[in-house]
Amino acid sequence: MECKVYKIEKSKKQKFLCRTRIVNGLWANIGLMFHRKLKAGETLTLELPARNVSIHTYFVFFPIDLFFLDEKFRIIEKASLEPWKIYLPKNQAKYLLEANKGELKIKLKDKLRFELKH
């Protein structure tokens, strides 16, 4: 499912952040493995299972930022990973937004809004 992602500012204004593709099941397990570096403004969002998961960058050949989101699309944890590393999240998240390292200017507690692309 293709979406546009907006950051909700404190003033309640919405600022366009990126485009994303939301995946689940097997595609969420594969994530960015064997993928070329994402284009500018492009991300991948994984719908995570109802349990804690570890994240790895095996066969991901570029550094990425990880943004863990709760069910209300608030950022509850973030991390950066180089290729061939493992990350164990401290919090249980509903979604994981993966982006090129350093591209998205968002921080903990920021709230995002996902809008289906038409």
C-alpha positions in Angstrom: 0.0 0.0 0.0 1.5 3.3 -1.1 1.1 6.3 1.2 2.3 9.9 1.8 3.6 10.6 5.3 3.1 13.9 7.1 4.6 15.1 10.3 2.0 16.8 12.6 3.5 20.0 14.0 2.7 21.4 17.4 0.5 24.0 15.7 -1.5 21.1 14.2 -0.2 21.9 10.7 1.0 19.0 8.7 4.3 19.0 6.9 4.9 16.5 4.1 7.7 14.2 5.2 8.1 11.3 2.7 6.5 8.6 0.6 6.3 5.1 1.9 5.1 1.6 1.1 3.5 -0.3 4.0 4.1 -4.0 4.0 3.3 -6.9 6.3 3.7 -10.6 6.6 6.6 -12.1 4.5 7.3 -8.7 2.9 7.8 -7.2 6.4 10.3 -10.0 7.2 12.3 -9.1 4.0 12.2 -5.3 4.5 15.1 -3.7 2.7 17.2 -6.8 2.2 18.7 -7.0 -1.3 17.3 -3.5 -2.0 19.3 -0.7 -3.5 19.5 2.6 -1.6 16.2 4.3 -1.3 15.5 7.3 -3.5 15.4 10.6 -1.7 12.0 11.0 0.0 11.3 7.3 -0.2 10.8 5.0 2.9 9.5 1.6 3.8 7.1 1.0 6.6 6.8 -2.5 8.1 3.7 -3.6 10.1 5.2 -5.5 12.9 3.7 -8.7 14.5 2.2 -8.4 18.0 5.5 -9.4 19.7 8.9 -7.9 20.1 11.2 -8.5 17.2 14.9 -8.0 16.5 15.8 -6.0 13.4 18.9 -6.8 11.3 20.6 -5.3 8.3 21.9 -8.5 6.8 21.9 -8.0 3.0 21.0 -4.3 3.4 24.0 -2.6 1.8 23.5 1.0 3.0 23.0 2.6 6.5 19.4 3.2 7.6 17.5 5.0 10.3 14.8 3.1 12.1 11.7 4.8 13.5 9.5 2.7 15.7 5.8 3.8 15.9 3.0 3.0 18.2 -0.6 2.4 17.1 -1.2 6.1 17.0 1.8 6.7 14.7 3.9 8.3 17.4 7.6 7.7 17.3 8.5 5.8 20.5 12.0 4.8 19.6 14.6 5.5 17.0 18.0 4.0 16.0 20.5 4.0 13.2 22.0 0.8 11.8 25.0 0.2 9.5 24.9 -2.9 7.2 25.3 -6.3 8.8 24.2 -5.2 12.3 21.4 -6.3 14.7 19.1 -4.1 16.8 16.9 -5.2 19.7 14.2 -2.6 20.3 13.5 -1.6 23.9 9.8 -0.9 23.2 7.1 -3.0 21.4 6.0 -1.1 18.3 3.2 -1.5 15.9 5.1 -0.1 12.9 8.7 0.4 11.8 9.6 3.1 9.3 12.9 2.5 7.6 14.7 5.4 5.8 18.1 6.3 4.4 20.3 7.3 7.3 20.1 11.0 8.2 17.4 11.9 5.6 14.3 12.3 7.9 14.3 15.2 10.4 12.0 13.6 13.0 12.5 12.8 16.6 11.0 10.9 19.6 7.4 11.7 20.4 6.7 13.2 16.9 3.4 12.2 15.5 3.0 11.1 11.9 0.0 10.8 9.6 -0.2 8.3 6.8 -2.4 9.2 3.8 -3.2 6.7 1.0 -1.9 7.8 -2.4 -4.6 8.0 -5.0 
